[in-house]
Amino acid sequence: MSNYQDYHHSDATNGSGGIAFALVMNLIFTVIEIFGGIWTNSVAILADAVHDLGDTLALASAWYFQKISGRQEDRRYSYGYRRFSLLGATITAMALFLGGLYILSEAIPRLFHPETANAKGMLGFAILGIVVNGLGALRVVKETGYNARMVAWHLFEDVLGWTAILFASVVLLFKEIPIIDPLLSILITLYVLYNVGKNLKGVMTVFLQAVPDGIDMEALNRDIATVDGVVSTHHTHLWSLDGEHHVFSAHVVVAASMDRIETDTIKDRVRQLVLDAGIGHTTLEMEQASNSCKIADESPLADNSLRVASNGKKG
């Protein structure tokens, strides 16, 4: 007694193309950075080169998991592969944290022992870095989901980093202030790590099957209780597969006098309410008030759902 709303999309629309573009651009630029950092003697460029080397691996995993996340359900993964995109987001976040820590470890000592850098070389690499990472960010920022969002922050971090290097190089062209290079690297790294942490927290709530942000589960229960013929609800659950595609299940109790046709009509109305709330996958079990449900009798959570639904009943 369930309804399944199709929530799958093809690989062509799941954001893997934008991530693949960013991956290729990042790999090419990482090689250029390694030689450029040595040539310019810039800790910011060298740190970013090592950071980008690790991020290239993270982008590769993000692309792979994003690509397979569009696969439909099979015998092993009955809900499909949507959650693999969360795994990609987690790996990318870990790479960003490790890269950020490396940058801090390189930049902080330079605050006390600043070194002169090749300002003209830094300027050229900064412009190239902004263009390369900016193009990648423009491709990925159009995508949705935690995985694409984490990749976008990776690219945004690089754009900010190169903007800082651009600023530092312009200053160094006119005045010898070598401390500006490590100082800007530290400030930008801390800012990016803070935002990556916020996104990672969101990923963890999805993994832990929290009620998705923006959906009031109690209000949804009350709305269902207002449908003519619904006596109460229990054993209601709401969670998200990947932060975008949500799943709802519930036991809906109808009056004992309802026949099969009337019950199916009520079911369709409840299903539409859930769909209107932005939930694409719905499983409903319809029960008559005259029949006792073992789950409702034994579960404290189910008892709470009954009270919420009953309190919201009109009349």
C-alpha positions as YAML, in Angstrom:
chain: A
units: angstrom
residues:
- id: 1
  name: MET
  ca: [0.00, 0.00, 0.00]
- id: 2
  name: SER
  ca: [2.58, 2.51, -1.09]
- id: 3
  name: ASN
  ca: [3.26, 5.12, -3.68]
- id: 4
  name: TYR
  ca: [6.61, 5.67, -5.34]
- id: 5
  name: GLN
  ca: [7.33, 9.02, -6.98]
- id: 6
  name: ASP
  ca: [10.20, 8.86, -9.45]
- id: 7
  name: TYR
  ca: [13.00, 11.08, -8.20]
- id: 8
  name: HIS
  ca: [15.85, 9.96, -10.44]
- id: 9
  name: HIS
  ca: [17.64, 12.05, -13.03]
- id: 10
  name: SER
  ca: [20.07, 11.07, -15.73]
- id: 11
  name: ASP
  ca: [23.84, 11.38, -15.37]
- id: 12
  name: ALA
  ca: [23.78, 14.26, -17.82]
- id: 13
  name: THR
  ca: [21.95, 16.46, -15.35]
- id: 14
  name: ASN
  ca: [23.55, 15.49, -12.05]
- id: 15
  name: GLY
  ca: [26.44, 17.95, -12.15]
- id: 16
  name: SER
  ca: [29.28, 15.56, -13.02]
- id: 17
  name: GLY
  ca: [30.12, 17.49, -16.22]
- id: 18
  name: GLY
  ca: [30.94, 20.69, -14.36]
- id: 19
  name: ILE
  ca: [33.06, 18.82, -11.82]
- id: 20
  name: ALA
  ca: [34.93, 17.00, -14.61]
- id: 21
  name: PHE
  ca: [35.77, 20.35, -16.22]
- id: 22
  name: ALA
  ca: [37.05, 21.69, -12.90]
- id: 23
  name: LEU
  ca: [39.10, 18.50, -12.38]
- id: 24
  name: VAL
  ca: [40.95, 18.80, -15.70]
- id: 25
  name: MET
  ca: [41.63, 22.52, -15.24]
- id: 26
  name: ASN
  ca: [42.84, 21.94, -11.67]
- id: 27
  name: LEU
  ca: [45.22, 19.13, -12.69]
- id: 28
  name: ILE
  ca: [46.86, 21.16, -15.45]
- id: 29
  name: PHE
  ca: [47.22, 24.22, -13.27]
- id: 30
  name: THR
  ca: [48.68, 22.23, -10.36]
- id: 31
  name: VAL
  ca: [51.65, 21.21, -12.50]
- id: 32
  name: ILE
  ca: [52.17, 24.82, -13.58]
- id: 33
  name: GLU
  ca: [51.95, 25.99, -9.95]
- id: 34
  name: ILE
  ca: [54.68, 23.66, -8.71]
- id: 35
  name: PHE
  ca: [57.23, 25.14, -11.10]
- id: 36
  name: GLY
  ca: [55.86, 28.65, -10.62]
- id: 37
  name: GLY
  ca: [56.12, 28.52, -6.84]
- id: 38
  name: ILE
  ca: [59.77, 27.49, -7.01]
- id: 39
  name: TRP
  ca: [60.52, 30.20, -9.58]
- id: 40
  name: THR
  ca: [58.82, 33.04, -7.69]
- id: 41
  name: ASN
  ca: [59.81, 31.86, -4.17]
- id: 42
  name: SER
  ca: [56.22, 32.51, -3.05]
- id: 43
  name: VAL
  ca: [54.99, 30.45, -0.12]
- id: 44
  name: ALA
  ca: [51.42, 31.20, -1.15]
- id: 45
  name: ILE
  ca: [51.93, 29.70, -4.61]
- id: 46
  name: LEU
  ca: [53.88, 26.68, -3.35]
- id: 47
  name: ALA
  ca: [51.34, 26.01, -0.61]
- id: 48
  name: ASP
  ca: [48.51, 26.30, -3.09]
- id: 49
  name: ALA
  ca: [50.31, 23.90, -5.47]
- id: 50
  name: VAL
  ca: [50.54, 21.18, -2.83]
- id: 51
  name: HIS
  ca: [47.00, 21.95, -1.72]
- id: 52
  name: ASP
  ca: [45.75, 21.67, -5.32]
- id: 53
  name: LEU
  ca: [47.55, 18.36, -5.78]
- id: 54
  name: GLY
  ca: [45.50, 16.88, -2.95]
- id: 55
  name: ASP
  ca: [42.39, 18.62, -4.18]
- id: 56
  name: THR
  ca: [42.85, 17.11, -7.63]
- id: 57
  name: LEU
  ca: [42.42, 13.69, -6.03]
- id: 58
  name: ALA
  ca: [39.42, 14.99, -4.09]
- id: 59
  name: LEU
  ca: [37.88, 16.42, -7.27]
- id: 60
  name: ALA
  ca: [38.43, 13.09, -8.99]
- id: 61
  name: SER
  ca: [36.53, 11.30, -6.24]
- id: 62
  name: ALA
  ca: [33.85, 14.01, -6.24]
- id: 63
  name: TRP
  ca: [33.39, 13.60, -10.00]
- id: 64
  name: TYR
  ca: [33.22, 9.81, -9.71]
- id: 65
  name: PHE
  ca: [30.70, 9.77, -6.88]
- id: 66
  name: GLN
  ca: [28.63, 12.52, -8.48]
- id: 67
  name: LYS
  ca: [28.53, 10.58, -11.73]
- id: 68
  name: ILE
  ca: [27.33, 7.33, -10.18]
- id: 69
  name: SER
  ca: [24.87, 9.15, -7.89]
- id: 70
  name: GLY
  ca: [22.46, 9.33, -10.82]
- id: 71
  name: ARG
  ca: [22.15, 5.55, -11.07]
- id: 72
  name: GLN
  ca: [18.77, 4.12, -10.28]
- id: 73
  name: GLU
  ca: [18.02, 1.59, -7.59]
- id: 74
  name: ASP
  ca: [19.23, -2.00, -7.85]
- id: 75
  name: ARG
  ca: [19.30, -5.09, -5.64]
- id: 76
  name: ARG
  ca: [22.05, -3.70, -3.42]
- id: 77
  name: TYR
  ca: [20.99, -0.04, -3.17]
- id: 78
  name: SER
  ca: [17.21, 0.01, -3.12]
- id: 79
  name: TYR
  ca: [17.07, 3.83, -2.90]
- id: 80
  name: GLY
  ca: [19.54, 4.31, -5.72]
- id: 81
  name: TYR
  ca: [22.98, 5.90, -5.48]
- id: 82
  name: ARG
  ca: [22.09, 9.45, -4.42]
- id: 83
  name: ARG
  ca: [24.06, 9.25, -1.16]
- id: 84
  name: PHE
  ca: [27.31, 8.61, -3.01]
- id: 85
  name: SER
  ca: [27.39, 12.33, -3.78]
- id: 86
  name: LEU
  ca: [27.54, 12.93, -0.01]
- id: 87
  name: LEU
  ca: [30.56, 10.66, 0.20]
- id: 88
  name: GLY
  ca: [32.23, 12.75, -2.50]
- id: 89
  name: ALA
  ca: [31.40, 15.92, -0.56]
- id: 90
  name: THR
  ca: [32.93, 14.47, 2.61]
- id: 91
  name: ILE
  ca: [36.17, 13.49, 0.86]
- id: 92
  name: THR
  ca: [36.44, 16.94, -0.71]
- id: 93
  name: ALA
  ca: [35.87, 18.58, 2.68]
- id: 94
  name: MET
  ca: [38.60, 16.46, 4.27]
- id: 95
  name: ALA
  ca: [41.01, 17.41, 1.48]
- id: 96
  name: LEU
  ca: [40.17, 21.08, 1.98]
- id: 97
  name: PHE
  ca: [40.78, 20.81, 5.73]
- id: 98
  name: LEU
  ca: [44.12, 19.04, 5.25]
- id: 99
  name: GLY
  ca: [45.14, 21.51, 2.55]
- id: 100
  name: GLY
  ca: [44.14, 24.41, 4.75]
- id: 101
  name: LEU
  ca: [46.18, 23.08, 7.66]
- id: 102
  name: TYR
  ca: [49.19, 22.69, 5.37]
- id: 103
  name: ILE
  ca: [48.85, 26.27, 4.14]
- id: 104
  name: LEU
  ca: [48.68, 27.52, 7.74]
- id: 105
  name: SER
  ca: [51.75, 25.48, 8.68]
- id: 106
  name: GLU
  ca: [53.70, 27.06, 5.82]
- id: 107
  name: ALA
  ca: [52.37, 30.61, 6.16]
- id: 108
  name: ILE
  ca: [52.53, 31.15, 9.95]
- id: 109
  name: PRO
  ca: [56.36, 30.75, 10.19]
- id: 110
  name: ARG
  ca: [56.70, 33.26, 7.34]
- id: 111
  name: LEU
  ca: [54.99, 35.87, 9.51]
- id: 112
  name: PHE
  ca: [58.07, 35.84, 11.75]
- id: 113
  name: HIS
  ca: [60.62, 35.19, 9.01]
- id: 114
  name: PRO
  ca: [59.23, 36.80, 5.82]
- id: 115
  name: GLU
  ca: [61.03, 36.14, 2.56]
- id: 116
  name: THR
  ca: [61.18, 38.26, -0.58]
- id: 117
  name: ALA
  ca: [59.16, 36.92, -3.50]
- id: 118
  name: ASN
  ca: [59.23, 37.54, -7.25]
- id: 119
  name: ALA
  ca: [56.42, 40.09, -7.49]
- id: 120
  name: LYS
  ca: [56.14, 40.08, -11.29]
- id: 121
  name: GLY
  ca: [56.03, 36.29, -11.42]
- id: 122
  name: MET
  ca: [53.41, 36.24, -8.66]
- id: 123
  name: LEU
  ca: [51.30, 38.74, -10.60]
- id: 124
  name: GLY
  ca: [51.31, 36.60, -13.73]
- id: 125
  name: PHE
  ca: [50.43, 33.41, -11.89]
- id: 126
  name: ALA
  ca: [47.73, 35.18, -9.90]
- id: 127
  name: ILE
  ca: [45.96, 36.34, -13.07]
- id: 128
  name: LEU
  ca: [46.21, 32.84, -14.56]
- id: 129
  name: GLY
  ca: [44.98, 31.27, -11.32]
- id: 130
  name: ILE
  ca: [41.94, 33.55, -11.10]
- id: 131
  name: VAL
  ca: [40.99, 32.78, -14.71]
- id: 132
  name: VAL
  ca: [41.42, 28.99, -14.44]
- id: 133
  name: ASN
  ca: [39.66, 28.56, -11.10]
- id: 134
  name: GLY
  ca: [37.06, 31.20, -11.95]
- id: 135
  name: LEU
  ca: [36.03, 29.30, -15.09]
- id: 136
  name: GLY
  ca: [35.73, 26.10, -13.06]
- id: 137
  name: ALA
  ca: [33.70, 27.83, -10.36]
- id: 138
  name: LEU
  ca: [31.29, 29.28, -12.94]
- id: 139
  name: ARG
  ca: [30.64, 25.77, -14.26]
- id: 140
  name: VAL
  ca: [30.11, 24.13, -10.86]
- id: 141
  name: VAL
  ca: [28.19, 26.91, -9.10]
- id: 142
  name: LYS
  ca: [25.20, 26.23, -11.36]
- id: 143
  name: GLU
  ca: [24.91, 22.69, -9.97]
- id: 144
  name: THR
  ca: [23.03, 21.74, -6.81]
- id: 145
  name: GLY
  ca: [23.71, 19.35, -3.94]
- id: 146
  name: TYR
  ca: [26.30, 19.13, -1.18]
- id: 147
  name: ASN
  ca: [28.93, 17.52, -3.40]
- id: 148
  name: ALA
  ca: [28.81, 20.28, -6.04]
- id: 149
  name: ARG
  ca: [28.57, 22.88, -3.27]
- id: 150
  name: MET
  ca: [31.74, 21.55, -1.62]
- id: 151
  name: VAL
  ca: [33.56, 21.52, -4.97]
- id: 152
  name: ALA
  ca: [32.39, 25.09, -5.57]
- id: 153
  name: TRP
  ca: [33.90, 26.10, -2.22]
- id: 154
  name: HIS
  ca: [37.14, 24.43, -3.24]
- id: 155
  name: LEU
  ca: [37.25, 26.52, -6.40]
- id: 156
  name: PHE
  ca: [36.07, 29.64, -4.59]
- id: 157
  name: GLU
  ca: [38.87, 29.14, -2.09]
- id: 158
  name: ASP
  ca: [41.37, 29.07, -4.94]
- id: 159
  name: VAL
  ca: [39.91, 32.18, -6.55]
- id: 160
  name: LEU
  ca: [40.17, 34.01, -3.23]
- id: 161
  name: GLY
  ca: [43.70, 32.73, -2.71]
- id: 162
  name: TRP
  ca: [44.84, 33.94, -6.12]
- id: 163
  name: THR
  ca: [43.07, 37.26, -5.61]
- id: 164
  name: ALA
  ca: [45.10, 37.67, -2.42]
- id: 165
  name: ILE
  ca: [48.30, 36.81, -4.28]
- id: 166
  name: LEU
  ca: [47.35, 39.32, -6.99]
- id: 167
  name: PHE
  ca: [46.86, 42.01, -4.36]
- id: 168
  name: ALA
  ca: [50.11, 41.09, -2.61]
- id: 169
  name: SER
  ca: [52.09, 41.11, -5.85]
- id: 170
  name: VAL
  ca: [50.79, 44.56, -6.83]
- id: 171
  name: VAL
  ca: [51.76, 45.91, -3.39]
- id: 172
  name: LEU
  ca: [55.21, 44.29, -3.61]
- id: 173
  name: LEU
  ca: [55.80, 45.90, -6.97]
- id: 174
  name: PHE
  ca: [55.76, 49.31, -5.29]
- id: 175
  name: LYS
  ca: [56.76, 48.59, -1.69]
- id: 176
  name: GLU
  ca: [58.74, 45.82, -0.02]
- id: 177
  name: ILE
  ca: [56.28, 44.30, 2.49]
- id: 178
  name: PRO
  ca: [56.99, 40.55, 2.31]
- id: 179
  name: ILE
  ca: [54.75, 39.75, 5.31]
- id: 180
  name: ILE
  ca: [51.65, 40.53, 3.23]
- id: 181
  name: ASP
  ca: [51.97, 37.26, 1.29]
- id: 182
  name: PRO
  ca: [51.65, 34.85, 4.28]
- id: 183
  name: LEU
  ca: [49.22, 37.16, 6.13]
- id: 184
  name: LEU
  ca: [46.64, 37.12, 3.33]
- id: 185
  name: SER
  ca: [47.06, 33.36, 2.89]
- id: 186
  name: ILE
  ca: [46.21, 32.80, 6.57]
- id: 187
  name: LEU
  ca: [43.14, 35.06, 6.56]
- id: 188
  name: ILE
  ca: [41.65, 33.51, 3.42]
- id: 189
  name: THR
  ca: [42.38, 29.95, 4.56]
- id: 190
  name: LEU
  ca: [40.59, 30.53, 7.88]
- id: 191
  name: TYR
  ca: [37.58, 32.03, 6.08]
- id: 192
  name: VAL
  ca: [37.29, 29.09, 3.69]
- id: 193
  name: LEU
  ca: [37.74, 26.48, 6.43]
- id: 194
  name: TYR
  ca: [34.89, 28.08, 8.37]
- id: 195
  name: ASN
  ca: [32.52, 27.80, 5.40]
- id: 196
  name: VAL
  ca: [33.64, 24.27, 4.56]
- id: 197
  name: GLY
  ca: [32.89, 23.33, 8.16]
- id: 198
  name: LYS
  ca: [29.34, 24.68, 7.85]
- id: 199
  name: ASN
  ca: [28.75, 22.66, 4.67]
- id: 200
  name: LEU
  ca: [30.23, 19.54, 6.24]
- id: 201
  name: LYS
  ca: [27.82, 19.92, 9.16]
- id: 202
  name: GLY
  ca: [24.97, 19.89, 6.64]
- id: 203
  name: VAL
  ca: [26.33, 16.72, 5.06]
- id: 204
  name: MET
  ca: [26.49, 15.02, 8.44]
- id: 205
  name: THR
  ca: [22.86, 15.87, 9.23]
- id: 206
  name: VAL
  ca: [21.82, 14.17, 6.00]
- id: 207
  name: PHE
  ca: [23.92, 11.11, 6.85]
- id: 208
  name: LEU
  ca: [22.23, 11.00, 10.27]
- id: 209
  name: GLN
  ca: [18.79, 11.16, 8.58]
- id: 210
  name: ALA
  ca: [17.71, 14.44, 10.17]
- id: 211
  name: VAL
  ca: [14.48, 16.08, 8.99]
- id: 212
  name: PRO
  ca: [15.47, 18.24, 5.97]
- id: 213
  name: ASP
  ca: [15.80, 21.97, 6.52]
- id: 214
  name: GLY
  ca: [12.82, 23.95, 5.30]
- id: 215
  name: ILE
  ca: [10.25, 21.22, 5.99]
- id: 216
  name: ASP
  ca: [8.14, 21.34, 9.16]
- id: 217
  name: MET
  ca: [7.29, 17.73, 9.93]
- id: 218
  name: GLU
  ca: [4.76, 18.61, 12.64]
- id: 219
  name: ALA
  ca: [2.99, 21.02, 10.30]
- id: 220
  name: LEU
  ca: [2.91, 18.34, 7.61]
- id: 221
  name: ASN
  ca: [1.34, 15.90, 10.09]
- id: 222
  name: ARG
  ca: [-1.28, 18.49, 10.97]
- id: 223
  name: ASP
  ca: [-2.07, 19.11, 7.31]
- id: 224
  name: ILE
  ca: [-2.53, 15.38, 6.74]
- id: 225
  name: ALA
  ca: [-4.84, 15.23, 9.75]
- id: 226
  name: THR
  ca: [-7.12, 17.84, 8.15]
- id: 227
  name: VAL
  ca: [-7.87, 15.60, 5.17]
- id: 228
  name: ASP
  ca: [-11.47, 14.40, 5.39]
- id: 229
  name: GLY
  ca: [-11.55, 10.81, 6.57]
- id: 230
  name: VAL
  ca: [-8.14, 10.80, 8.28]
- id: 231
  name: VAL
  ca: [-8.36, 9.91, 11.96]
- id: 232
  name: SER
  ca: [-4.65, 10.15, 12.83]
- id: 233
  name: THR
  ca: [-1.12, 9.34, 11.69]
- id: 234
  name: HIS
  ca: [1.70, 7.46, 13.36]
- id: 235
  name: HIS
  ca: [5.12, 6.05, 12.59]
- id: 236
  name: THR
  ca: [5.86, 9.08, 10.39]
- id: 237
  name: HIS
  ca: [9.44, 9.51, 9.16]
- id: 238
  name: LEU
  ca: [11.07, 12.16, 7.01]
- id: 239
  name: TRP
  ca: [14.68, 12.21, 5.86]
- id: 240
  name: SER
  ca: [16.78, 13.11, 2.82]
- id: 241
  name: LEU
  ca: [18.83, 11.00, 0.46]
- id: 242
  name: ASP
  ca: [21.30, 13.72, -0.52]
- id: 243
  name: GLY
  ca: [20.02, 17.03, 0.80]
- id: 244
  name: GLU
  ca: [17.72, 17.55, -2.19]
- id: 245
  name: HIS
  ca: [15.68, 14.38, -2.72]
- id: 246
  name: HIS
  ca: [13.56, 13.68, 0.35]
- id: 247
  name: VAL
  ca: [11.74, 10.58, 1.58]
- id: 248
  name: PHE
  ca: [8.53, 10.41, 3.64]
- id: 249
  name: SER
  ca: [6.75, 7.42, 5.13]
- id: 250
  name: ALA
  ca: [3.73, 7.20, 7.43]
- id: 251
  name: HIS
  ca: [0.89, 5.05, 8.67]
- id: 252
  name: VAL
  ca: [-2.38, 6.88, 8.01]
- id: 253
  name: VAL
  ca: [-5.44, 5.81, 10.01]
- id: 254
  name: VAL
  ca: [-8.85, 6.31, 8.37]
- id: 255
  name: ALA
  ca: [-12.36, 5.83, 9.71]
- id: 256
  name: ALA
  ca: [-13.46, 2.22, 10.02]
- id: 257
  name: SER
  ca: [-16.43, 2.90, 7.74]
- id: 258
  name: MET
  ca: [-14.23, 3.79, 4.76]
- id: 259
  name: ASP
  ca: [-14.29, 1.38, 1.82]
- id: 260
  name: ARG
  ca: [-11.40, 0.69, -0.57]
- id: 261
  name: ILE
  ca: [-12.32, 3.43, -3.06]
- id: 262
  name: GLU
  ca: [-12.70, 6.07, -0.33]
- id: 263
  name: THR
  ca: [-9.40, 4.98, 1.24]
- id: 264
  name: ASP
  ca: [-7.60, 5.29, -2.10]
- id: 265
  name: THR
  ca: [-9.04, 8.79, -2.54]
- id: 266
  name: ILE
  ca: [-7.74, 9.82, 0.89]
- id: 267
  name: LYS
  ca: [-4.39, 8.29, 0.05]
- id: 268
  name: ASP
  ca: [-4.14, 10.35, -3.14]
- id: 269
  name: ARG
  ca: [-4.91, 13.55, -1.22]
- id: 270
  name: VAL
  ca: [-2.31, 12.81, 1.42]
- id: 271
  name: ARG
  ca: [0.20, 11.93, -1.26]
- id: 272
  name: GLN
  ca: [-0.41, 15.27, -2.99]
- id: 273
  name: LEU
  ca: [0.09, 17.16, 0.29]
- id: 274
  name: VAL
  ca: [3.46, 15.48, 0.74]
- id: 275
  name: LEU
  ca: [4.42, 16.17, -2.87]
- id: 276
  name: ASP
  ca: [3.47, 19.84, -2.47]
- id: 277
  name: ALA
  ca: [5.87, 20.00, 0.49]
- id: 278
  name: GLY
  ca: [8.74, 19.16, -1.88]
- id: 279
  name: ILE
  ca: [9.06, 15.48, -1.01]
- id: 280
  name: GLY
  ca: [9.42, 13.24, -4.06]
- id: 281
  name: HIS
  ca: [9.42, 9.75, -2.53]
- id: 282
  name: THR
  ca: [6.38, 8.80, -0.47]
- id: 283
  name: THR
  ca: [5.41, 5.54, 1.19]
- id: 284
  name: LEU
  ca: [1.98, 5.41, 2.87]
- id: 285
  name: GLU
  ca: [0.37, 2.55, 4.76]
- id: 286
  name: MET
  ca: [-3.37, 3.01, 5.15]
- id: 287
  name: GLU
  ca: [-5.04, 1.52, 8.23]
- id: 288
  name: GLN
  ca: [-8.59, 1.47, 9.51]
- id: 289
  name: ALA
  ca: [-9.33, 2.79, 12.98]
- id: 290
  name: SER
  ca: [-10.82, -0.54, 14.00]
- id: 291
  name: ASN
  ca: [-7.50, -2.32, 13.47]
- id: 292
  name: SER
  ca: [-4.73, -2.00, 16.06]
- id: 293
  name: CYS
  ca: [-1.24, -1.23, 14.75]
- id: 294
  name: LYS
  ca: [1.55, -2.92, 16.66]
- id: 295
  name: ILE
  ca: [4.05, -0.18, 15.75]
- id: 296
  name: ALA
  ca: [1.74, 2.55, 17.06]
- id: 297
  name: ASP
  ca: [1.17, 0.60, 20.27]
- id: 298
  name: GLU
  ca: [4.86, 0.02, 21.00]
- id: 299
  name: SER
  ca: [6.71, 3.08, 19.71]
- id: 300
  name: PRO
  ca: [6.94, 6.26, 21.86]
- id: 301
  name: LEU
  ca: [7.74, 8.23, 18.70]
- id: 302
  name: ALA
  ca: [4.68, 6.83, 16.99]
- id: 303
  name: ASP
  ca: [2.51, 7.82, 19.97]
- id: 304
  name: ASN
  ca: [3.81, 11.39, 19.61]
- id: 305
  name: SER
  ca: [2.88, 11.41, 15.92]
- id: 306
  name: LEU
  ca: [-0.64, 10.34, 16.87]
- id: 307
  name: ARG
  ca: [-0.97, 13.24, 19.30]
- id: 308
  name: VAL
  ca: [0.35, 15.77, 16.78]
- id: 309
  name: ALA
  ca: [-2.05, 14.57, 14.09]
- id: 310
  name: SER
  ca: [-5.04, 14.37, 16.40]
- id: 311
  name: ASN
  ca: [-4.42, 17.84, 17.82]
- id: 312
  name: GLY
  ca: [-4.39, 19.25, 14.30]
- id: 313
  name: LYS
  ca: [-7.71, 17.67, 13.32]
- id: 314
  name: LYS
  ca: [-10.45, 20.09, 12.32]
- id: 315
  name: GLY
  ca: [-13.87, 19.92, 13.89]
...
